[in-house]
Amino acid sequence: MYLQFNNPGEVITKVGISAVSAEGALKNLDAEVPDFDFKKDPEGSQSYLERRIE
């Protein structure tokens, strides 16, 4: 995937991964992080990501 923005500022994204299909990646994303919302709680989103990485 390639994205280009003239002036992106901050770009926020969620990524799902599957070795089988794009549909599988979406299902994995929804199953693993069902209520994740960057806009609802940006600081909570950061701490959530930090906990997942540890």
A tleap script that builds the chain and sets N, CA, C and O, in Angstrom:
source leaprc.protein.ff14SB
mol = sequence {
  NMET TYR LEU GLN PHE ASN ASN PRO GLY GLU
  VAL ILE THR LYS VAL GLY ILE SER ALA VAL
  SER ALA GLU GLY ALA LEU LYS ASN LEU ASP
  ALA GLU VAL PRO ASP PHE ASP PHE LYS LYS
  ASP PRO GLU GLY SER GLN SER TYR LEU GLU
  ARG ARG ILE CGLU
}
set mol.1.N position { 0.842 -1.166 0.000 }
set mol.1.CA position { 0.000 0.000 0.000 }
set mol.1.C position { 0.889 1.231 0.000 }
set mol.1.O position { 1.914 1.266 0.682 }
set mol.2.N position { 0.502 2.220 -0.752 }
set mol.2.CA position { 1.228 3.478 -0.817 }
set mol.2.C position { 0.227 4.614 -0.675 }
set mol.2.O position { -0.767 4.681 -1.398 }
set mol.3.N position { 0.507 5.512 0.275 }
set mol.3.CA position { -0.344 6.682 0.464 }
set mol.3.C position { 0.513 7.928 0.395 }
set mol.3.O position { 1.649 7.934 0.870 }
set mol.4.N position { -0.023 8.976 -0.191 }
set mol.4.CA position { 0.703 10.236 -0.254 }
set mol.4.C position { -0.254 11.366 0.079 }
set mol.4.O position { -1.369 11.426 -0.440 }
set mol.5.N position { 0.197 12.269 0.958 }
set mol.5.CA position { -0.613 13.402 1.376 }
set mol.5.C position { 0.141 14.688 1.090 }
set mol.5.O position { 1.365 14.725 1.219 }
set mol.6.N position { -0.551 15.724 0.712 }
set mol.6.CA position { 0.090 17.020 0.472 }
set mol.6.C position { 0.615 17.622 1.769 }
set mol.6.O position { 1.738 18.123 1.813 }
set mol.7.N position { -0.185 17.576 2.815 }
set mol.7.CA position { 0.210 18.112 4.114 }
set mol.7.C position { -0.496 17.289 5.186 }
set mol.7.O position { -1.528 17.714 5.705 }
set mol.8.N position { 0.039 16.123 5.527 }
set mol.8.CA position { -0.703 15.203 6.376 }
set mol.8.C position { -0.839 15.621 7.828 }
set mol.8.O position { -1.801 15.222 8.486 }
set mol.9.N position { 0.091 16.411 8.353 }
set mol.9.CA position { 0.030 16.679 9.773 }
set mol.9.C position { 0.243 15.365 10.497 }
set mol.9.O position { 1.312 14.764 10.393 }
set mol.10.N position { -0.746 14.921 11.218 }
set mol.10.CA position { -0.665 13.665 11.948 }
set mol.10.C position { -1.505 12.615 11.224 }
set mol.10.O position { -2.662 12.863 10.883 }
set mol.11.N position { -0.925 11.457 10.996 }
set mol.11.CA position { -1.640 10.359 10.362 }
set mol.11.C position { -1.817 9.259 11.392 }
set mol.11.O position { -0.849 8.801 12.000 }
set mol.12.N position { -3.047 8.844 11.582 }
set mol.12.CA position { -3.370 7.806 12.560 }
set mol.12.C position { -3.930 6.608 11.812 }
set mol.12.O position { -4.758 6.760 10.914 }
set mol.13.N position { -3.477 5.414 12.183 }
set mol.13.CA position { -3.929 4.217 11.477 }
set mol.13.C position { -4.022 3.018 12.412 }
set mol.13.O position { -3.362 2.967 13.451 }
set mol.14.N position { -4.832 2.081 12.033 }
set mol.14.CA position { -4.895 0.771 12.680 }
set mol.14.C position { -4.533 -0.247 11.616 }
set mol.14.O position { -4.893 -0.082 10.450 }
set mol.15.N position { -3.832 -1.290 11.999 }
set mol.15.CA position { -3.391 -2.290 11.030 }
set mol.15.C position { -3.760 -3.678 11.546 }
set mol.15.O position { -3.482 -4.024 12.694 }
set mol.16.N position { -4.386 -4.457 10.683 }
set mol.16.CA position { -4.665 -5.858 10.980 }
set mol.16.C position { -3.798 -6.729 10.086 }
set mol.16.O position { -3.538 -6.378 8.935 }
set mol.17.N position { -3.355 -7.856 10.606 }
set mol.17.CA position { -2.462 -8.731 9.841 }
set mol.17.C position { -3.055 -10.138 9.761 }
set mol.17.O position { -3.574 -10.667 10.743 }
set mol.18.N position { -2.965 -10.720 8.585 }
set mol.18.CA position { -3.368 -12.110 8.375 }
set mol.18.C position { -2.516 -12.677 7.250 }
set mol.18.O position { -2.284 -12.009 6.242 }
set mol.19.N position { -2.057 -13.897 7.421 }
set mol.19.CA position { -1.289 -14.570 6.370 }
set mol.19.C position { -2.210 -15.152 5.305 }
set mol.19.O position { -1.741 -15.653 4.283 }
set mol.20.N position { -3.523 -15.089 5.542 }
set mol.20.CA position { -4.473 -15.731 4.648 }
set mol.20.C position { -5.188 -14.746 3.722 }
set mol.20.O position { -5.216 -14.946 2.508 }
set mol.21.N position { -5.769 -13.678 4.292 }
set mol.21.CA position { -6.562 -12.772 3.464 }
set mol.21.C position { -6.761 -11.421 4.139 }
set mol.21.O position { -6.532 -11.274 5.340 }
set mol.22.N position { -7.188 -10.438 3.353 }
set mol.22.CA position { -7.523 -9.129 3.897 }
set mol.22.C position { -8.721 -9.237 4.844 }
set mol.22.O position { -8.778 -8.560 5.871 }
set mol.23.N position { -9.661 -10.087 4.489 }
set mol.23.CA position { -10.828 -10.287 5.357 }
set mol.23.C position { -10.393 -10.860 6.699 }
set mol.23.O position { -10.915 -10.474 7.745 }
set mol.24.N position { -9.434 -11.783 6.665 }
set mol.24.CA position { -8.900 -12.354 7.905 }
set mol.24.C position { -8.201 -11.296 8.739 }
set mol.24.O position { -8.311 -11.303 9.965 }
set mol.25.N position { -7.481 -10.383 8.090 }
set mol.25.CA position { -6.806 -9.302 8.807 }
set mol.25.C position { -7.825 -8.414 9.511 }
set mol.25.O position { -7.618 -8.025 10.660 }
set mol.26.N position { -8.909 -8.095 8.840 }
set mol.26.CA position { -9.953 -7.277 9.450 }
set mol.26.C position { -10.592 -8.001 10.628 }
set mol.26.O position { -10.840 -7.391 11.668 }
set mol.27.N position { -10.859 -9.280 10.477 }
set mol.27.CA position { -11.427 -10.061 11.578 }
set mol.27.C position { -10.474 -10.094 12.760 }
set mol.27.O position { -10.905 -9.962 13.905 }
set mol.28.N position { -9.178 -10.270 12.495 }
set mol.28.CA position { -8.190 -10.281 13.579 }
set mol.28.C position { -8.156 -8.942 14.301 }
set mol.28.O position { -8.111 -8.892 15.531 }
set mol.29.N position { -8.176 -7.869 13.541 }
set mol.29.CA position { -8.158 -6.531 14.132 }
set mol.29.C position { -9.381 -6.318 15.010 }
set mol.29.O position { -9.263 -5.834 16.135 }
set mol.30.N position { -10.539 -6.674 14.509 }
set mol.30.CA position { -11.778 -6.505 15.276 }
set mol.30.C position { -11.800 -7.396 16.516 }
set mol.30.O position { -12.319 -6.992 17.557 }
set mol.31.N position { -11.245 -8.601 16.416 }
set mol.31.CA position { -11.245 -9.530 17.551 }
set mol.31.C position { -10.251 -9.099 18.628 }
set mol.31.O position { -10.538 -9.213 19.820 }
set mol.32.N position { -9.097 -8.610 18.216 }
set mol.32.CA position { -8.047 -8.272 19.172 }
set mol.32.C position { -8.235 -6.899 19.807 }
set mol.32.O position { -7.835 -6.691 20.952 }
set mol.33.N position { -8.831 -5.970 19.090 }
set mol.33.CA position { -8.999 -4.610 19.584 }
set mol.33.C position { -10.399 -4.115 19.220 }
set mol.33.O position { -10.529 -3.187 18.422 }
set mol.34.N position { -11.437 -4.709 19.782 }
set mol.34.CA position { -12.802 -4.410 19.339 }
set mol.34.C position { -13.269 -2.985 19.618 }
set mol.34.O position { -14.055 -2.441 18.842 }
set mol.35.N position { -12.809 -2.365 20.704 }
set mol.35.CA position { -13.325 -1.046 21.062 }
set mol.35.C position { -12.268 0.045 20.959 }
set mol.35.O position { -12.428 1.112 21.552 }
set mol.36.N position { -11.214 -0.196 20.233 }
set mol.36.CA position { -10.121 0.759 20.114 }
set mol.36.C position { -10.558 1.948 19.268 }
set mol.36.O position { -11.015 1.771 18.139 }
set mol.37.N position { -10.418 3.173 19.812 }
set mol.37.CA position { -10.844 4.375 19.106 }
set mol.37.C position { -9.857 5.503 19.400 }
set mol.37.O position { -9.843 6.041 20.507 }
set mol.38.N position { -9.031 5.862 18.416 }
set mol.38.CA position { -8.045 6.920 18.599 }
set mol.38.C position { -8.686 8.236 19.007 }
set mol.38.O position { -8.170 8.932 19.882 }
set mol.39.N position { -9.799 8.582 18.387 }
set mol.39.CA position { -10.424 9.881 18.631 }
set mol.39.C position { -11.057 9.967 20.016 }
set mol.39.O position { -11.085 11.038 20.623 }
set mol.40.N position { -11.559 8.851 20.511 }
set mol.40.CA position { -12.243 8.845 21.803 }
set mol.40.C position { -11.268 9.153 22.941 }
set mol.40.O position { -11.603 9.914 23.850 }
set mol.41.N position { -10.073 8.574 22.902 }
set mol.41.CA position { -9.127 8.709 24.009 }
set mol.41.C position { -7.695 8.582 23.493 }
set mol.41.O position { -7.081 7.524 23.635 }
set mol.42.N position { -7.153 9.654 22.893 }
set mol.42.CA position { -5.816 9.547 22.296 }
set mol.42.C position { -4.731 9.152 23.289 }
set mol.42.O position { -3.840 8.376 22.943 }
set mol.43.N position { -4.785 9.671 24.522 }
set mol.43.CA position { -3.763 9.297 25.510 }
set mol.43.C position { -3.949 7.853 25.937 }
set mol.43.O position { -2.970 7.132 26.131 }
set mol.44.N position { -5.180 7.428 26.083 }
set mol.44.CA position { -5.451 6.028 26.414 }
set mol.44.C position { -5.011 5.104 25.290 }
set mol.44.O position { -4.551 3.988 25.532 }
set mol.45.N position { -5.158 5.582 24.056 }
set mol.45.CA position { -4.722 4.799 22.904 }
set mol.45.C position { -3.227 4.564 22.968 }
set mol.45.O position { -2.759 3.457 22.702 }
set mol.46.N position { -2.475 5.590 23.316 }
set mol.46.CA position { -1.023 5.459 23.414 }
set mol.46.C position { -0.649 4.473 24.509 }
set mol.46.O position { 0.199 3.608 24.293 }
set mol.47.N position { -1.268 4.586 25.686 }
set mol.47.CA position { -0.932 3.659 26.767 }
set mol.47.C position { -1.374 2.243 26.421 }
set mol.47.O position { -0.714 1.283 26.817 }
set mol.48.N position { -2.476 2.093 25.693 }
set mol.48.CA position { -2.922 0.776 25.266 }
set mol.48.C position { -1.865 0.137 24.356 }
set mol.48.O position { -1.514 -1.030 24.524 }
set mol.49.N position { -1.370 0.909 23.403 }
set mol.49.CA position { -0.355 0.398 22.489 }
set mol.49.C position { 0.921 0.043 23.247 }
set mol.49.O position { 1.544 -0.980 22.963 }
set mol.50.N position { 1.308 0.866 24.194 }
set mol.50.CA position { 2.511 0.572 24.965 }
set mol.50.C position { 2.350 -0.720 25.752 }
set mol.50.O position { 3.295 -1.503 25.839 }
set mol.51.N position { 1.177 -0.962 26.328 }
set mol.51.CA position { 0.949 -2.217 27.076 }
set mol.51.C position { 0.988 -3.417 26.141 }
set mol.51.O position { 1.503 -4.471 26.512 }
set mol.52.N position { 0.445 -3.268 24.921 }
set mol.52.CA position { 0.427 -4.385 23.960 }
set mol.52.C position { 1.833 -4.750 23.492 }
set mol.52.O position { 2.109 -5.914 23.198 }
set mol.53.N position { 2.725 -3.753 23.423 }
set mol.53.CA position { 4.082 -3.980 22.939 }
set mol.53.C position { 4.921 -4.671 23.997 }
set mol.53.O position { 5.780 -5.485 23.658 }
set mol.54.N position { 4.698 -4.373 25.261 }
set mol.54.CA position { 5.516 -4.937 26.350 }
set mol.54.C position { 5.382 -6.404 26.497 }
set mol.54.O position { 6.014 -6.996 27.372 }
savepdb mol mol.pdb
quit
